[in-house]
């Protein structure tokens, strides 16, 4: 008998048939760790308008440990369990947030994907849910995941829900109690419990005052000592020598800074009260895993100062930072230095909060969402690292709608709004870092570390690097870099000593190199990743290469100053035009006589270009684009009768300097958020190598005409260099 079949071109409409085990996979795969799962359950209690949440770990050393999460929130009625709780990916929270519908405690929901409840399945196979809404009977839900996932399809996975007279939430009480047993992670150590304690107690920002109350508590009945003796965070934060806060909204930055002083170091506290101004934007760089710069991430024209558009979809950004110091001389004066170090090891970093509720996992050990550690590698004596700062960024949940949390609950989706948030925070942090460096330099001067050249020998710390590399099996990767660093160092030292550079110059150079060696040594001994250690080793070589190349370049011979200025102008013609900067340069007028001096033309050209580069940047800061006809202008001239010899004068109508000349000539000091802080230092070294110096005269001394009320600099040639 012949069989018949449907024609091949017939179509069928078939539904998806998810397997029952999909629910368990959602819990296992979307939630990274058991601690994060508990954190999610606490967040769910917040969305339910709870004021207190208690997490209890019972029977941890027994065969049947349990985790109980109980809150005093609104609870759930039977209809809510049926229509929402048992409907994965229900969007009622997302719709509530988009409609800006607030709860009775004036909260917007943190959840939006309808998946947070599956955190319970990360923790254990058996779940008992007891919940009660106002005026409703108590509901009880039992879930046995081992039985549930034996069903073939999700539609066959039935959950029994019963109602009863209140037994847990009696009288007028409401809330939810989750009891999780047959734990998947049955062994909880004291360290893991302490980390869970830190995590759930940090869910609400300790830095801001709330209009409502939301408190969390962790209990371990059989081991109360595991959650006892936790250091008082407020007390530890008061020991931080530096405090900084800022807010950014509608293109305006407000900030204040305080150096509180260090007991035993006779340096007066310093406070900068509320300041308002523009936020300078640090250009993001594209770096590979070894820290090699691949250029800017965007092909768009650089924007130097922020405007209101930078916070579109983000809203007001507020930040608060407490900064410590791990230098032995300072740390020992903060009281109980080991306690402070342990606190920084556990809590160091920058957390993010929305409506004062934490966004995980920012600020956790191992998270460096701002790239602070890599920035410190690039500028070790200025930039701060994660392990010395305790900071918080607070956002409005309502205003930050373009910041979307990842489904796996580990931070924001890295979209354009996230990139702009990083720019805002790093721009503000740059101010903190510059001000802190001023105080750090003063501390070093008082403790005798600021003028220690280490001029005789650096063999001992370099050998310590080799020993550490061998100990951690990194010799193959690091020994060639260490050998190159030693060779460059010795060549540079000999050249500088022969050149007769000032003692202060030698001291600064040797100190910065020694700092680089110590940073690398700490990275090796601290167990940093192989890639991170290689980044720091390359950075040490790069610093030494820069110094050595500078000292090797160029031979002094008679050169025309007029030709030097003309060459610098021609190189920068396009920049003058693109930045709309008017050049006033009497030195290049035909009837102005030339001067010949002995100098290395290439080095001086680089130094002059560096001054022009700074001028272009700061002119944009004072006179941002989009404000009509540009008033930016720059003045270059030659003063033949300057005090110490002829000088090239460079002046502009930018914001000018706010720091003293000695500080401006030091390495790694810059008020540009993306500046390395070596430009003026190199320029001064070039002038010293050519018998002159970099000076910062006032406008009258340099005969600068009116209208150039910004920075004034002078490349002064010594009288002995005249041909």
URDA-V492861 format. One record per residue. PHI is phi in radians with two decimals (* if undefined). Layout:
# URDA-V492861
PHI  PHI
This chain:
# URDA-V492861
*  -1.30  -1.80  -2.07  -2.37  -1.18  -0.97  -1.12  -1.59  -1.22  -2.03  -2.14  -1.79  -2.03  -1.44  -1.17  -2.22  -1.09  -1.29  -1.09  -1.23  -1.03  -1.11  -1.19  -1.11  -1.02  -1.21  -1.22  -1.56  -1.50  -1.93  -1.22  -2.41  -1.01  -1.12  -1.16  -1.10  -1.09  -0.99  -1.13  -1.15  -1.17  -1.09  -1.07  -1.13  -1.05  -1.11  -1.54  1.14  -1.24  -1.85  -2.35  -2.30  -2.08  -1.90  -2.13  -1.80  -1.98  1.02  -1.12  -1.76  -1.88  -1.37  -2.35  -1.24  -2.41  -2.11  -2.09  -2.09  -2.21  -2.32  -1.94  -1.36  -1.30  1.19  -2.28  -1.52  -1.01  -1.14  -1.19  -1.09  -1.19  -1.62  -2.22  -1.12  -1.60  -2.00  -1.00  1.14  -1.09  -1.78  -1.14  -1.20  -1.08  -1.14  -1.12  -1.21  -1.08  -1.42  0.96  -1.50  -1.62  -1.44  -1.11  -1.67  1.14  -1.82  -1.67  -1.17  -1.40  -1.29  -2.59  -1.79  1.27  -2.10  -1.03  -1.13  -1.33  -1.04  -1.08  -1.34  -1.27  -1.59  -2.83  -1.56  -2.07  -2.27  -2.05  -1.95  -2.05  -2.58  -2.60  -1.67  -1.04  1.28  -2.04  -1.22  -1.41  -1.91  -2.24  -2.13  -2.01  -2.25  -1.96  -1.18  -1.11  -1.40  -1.13  -1.34  -1.28  -1.17  -1.26  -2.16  -1.04  -1.13  -1.61  -1.48  -1.81  -1.95  -1.52  -2.14  -2.15  -1.97  -2.72  -1.17  -0.98  -2.07  -1.73  -1.85  -1.49  1.13  -1.64  -1.22  -2.29  2.61  -2.44  -2.24  -1.88  -2.03  -2.01  -2.24  0.85  -1.10  -1.35  -1.88  -1.39  -1.80  -1.98  -1.44  -1.05  -1.10  -1.16  -1.13  -1.13  -1.18  -1.12  -1.05  -1.07  -1.24  -1.37  -1.40  -1.68  -1.15  -1.77  -1.11  -1.41  -1.70  -2.20  -1.54  -1.71  -1.40  -2.07  -1.91  -2.56  -2.18  -2.14  -2.50  -2.02  -2.14  -2.31  -0.94  -1.37  -2.40  -1.06  -1.19  -1.18  -2.00  -1.76  1.23  -1.26  -1.00  -1.29  -1.05  -1.06  -1.14  -1.17  -1.14  -1.20  -1.45  -1.13  -1.16  -2.15  -2.38  -2.53  -2.43  -2.67  -2.51  -2.31  -2.75  0.92  1.41  -1.96  -1.87  -2.05  -2.65  -2.50  -2.41  -2.54  -1.75  -1.48  1.58  -2.23  -0.98  1.61  -2.00  -1.42  -2.23  -1.13  -1.01  -2.40  -2.28  -1.98  -1.22  -0.83  -2.07  -2.22  -3.12  -1.44  -1.65  -1.48  -1.67  -1.48  -1.26  -1.29  -1.88  -1.70  -2.04  -1.44  -1.13  -1.66  1.47  -1.28  -1.28  -1.79  1.77  -1.22  -1.36  -2.13  -1.54  -1.21  -1.02  -1.13  -1.90  -1.47  -1.99  -1.41  -2.11  -1.08  -1.17  -1.11  -1.84  -1.05  1.29  -2.04  1.39  -1.11  -1.98  -2.03  -2.44  -2.49  -2.36  -2.00  -2.04  -1.87  -2.51  -1.65  -1.02  -0.98  -1.10  -1.60  -1.01  -1.19  -1.63  -1.51  1.49  0.86  -1.06  -1.16  -1.10  -1.11  -1.11  -1.10  -1.08  -1.20  -1.08  -1.50  -1.99  -1.13  2.29  -2.10  -1.55  -2.17  -2.20  -2.15  0.89  1.17  -1.96  -1.21  -1.73  -1.38  -2.01  -1.07  1.55  -1.33  -0.96  1.68  -1.61  -2.39  -1.13  -1.62  1.17  -1.13  -1.17  -1.20  -1.11  -1.20  -1.04  -1.20  -2.38  -1.13  -1.65  -2.01  -1.25  -1.59  -1.92  -1.06  -1.46  -2.21  -2.18  -2.08  -2.34  -2.50  -1.93  -2.04  -2.15  -1.53  -1.09  -1.18  -1.47  -1.64  -1.22  -1.45  -1.66  -1.93  -1.33  -1.14  -1.12  -1.45  1.12  -2.19  1.67  -1.53  -1.07  -1.48  -1.69  -1.12  -1.11  -1.10  -1.06  -1.22  -1.06  -1.08  -1.07  -1.10  -1.16  -1.17  -1.10  -1.21  -1.07  -1.05  -1.15  -0.99  -1.15  -1.17  -1.13  -1.14  -1.10  -1.03  -1.21  -1.10  -1.08  -1.16  -1.14  -1.06  -1.12  -1.29  -1.56  1.46  -1.63  -1.33  -2.21  -1.63  -1.30  0.88  -1.30  -1.30  -2.84  -2.11  -1.08  -1.10  -1.13  -1.20  -1.15  -1.10  -1.11  -1.08  -1.09  -1.14  -1.09  -1.12  -1.06  -1.75  1.01  -2.08  -1.05  -1.04  -1.39  -1.74  -1.00  -1.05  -1.23  -1.15  -1.09  -1.14  -1.09  -1.15  -1.09  -1.10  -1.09  -1.13  -1.10  -1.15  -1.07  -1.11  -1.12  -1.15  -1.14  -1.16  -1.30  1.21  -1.14  -1.09  -1.03  -1.10  -1.06  -1.06  -1.03  -1.14  -1.06  -1.11  -1.10  -1.15  -1.18  -1.06  -1.04  -1.06  -1.10  -1.18  -1.05  -1.13  -1.06  -1.10  -1.14  -1.15  -1.20  -1.43  1.33  -1.10  -1.07  -1.00  -1.14  -1.13  -1.13  -1.13  -1.02  -1.22  -1.13  -1.11  -1.15  -1.08  -1.11  -1.08  -1.07  -1.17  -1.05  -1.08  -1.12  -1.15  -1.07  -1.06  -1.32  -1.46  -1.19  1.23  -2.09  -1.28  -2.71  -1.08  -2.45  -1.51  -1.16  -1.08  -1.13  -1.05  -1.13  -1.09  -1.12  -1.10  -1.09  -1.13  -1.05  -1.80  -0.95  -1.11  -1.20  -1.00  -1.27  -1.14  -1.57  0.93  -1.89  -1.46  -1.71  -1.95  -2.41  -1.02  -1.08  -1.70  -1.20  -1.05  -1.51  -1.54  -1.17  -1.56  -2.26  -1.85  -2.33  -1.53  -2.83  -1.44  -1.01  -1.07  -1.14  -1.17  -1.11  -1.10  -1.12  -1.17  -1.07  -1.11  -1.12  -1.16  -1.04  -1.06  -1.11  -1.00  -1.12  -1.28  -1.12  -1.20  -1.16  -1.31  -2.14  -1.10  -1.15  1.44  -2.06  1.45  -1.07  -1.27  -1.60  -1.16  -2.64  -2.41  -2.08  -2.28  -2.66  -2.03  -1.79  -1.27  -1.87  -1.14  -0.91  -1.80  2.45  -1.01  -2.52  -1.54  -1.73  -2.18  -2.40  -2.54  -2.00  -1.46  -1.32  1.37  -1.62  -2.09  -2.15  -1.29  -0.98  -1.04  -1.23  -1.12  -1.50  -1.40  -1.29  1.08  -2.12  -2.71  -1.67  -1.38  -1.09  -1.90  -1.45  -1.38  1.38  -2.02  -1.07  -1.20  -1.12  -1.08  -1.05  -1.15  -1.12  -1.02  -1.13  -1.12  -1.08  -1.81  1.39  -2.25  -2.85  -1.65  -2.08  -2.21  -1.31  -1.45  -1.08  -1.15  -1.07  -1.66  0.99  -1.41  -1.19  -1.10  1.73  -1.83  -1.77  -1.77  -1.36  -2.29  -2.26  -2.40  -1.56  -1.62  -1.61  -1.13  -1.10  -1.23  -1.53  -1.28  -1.56
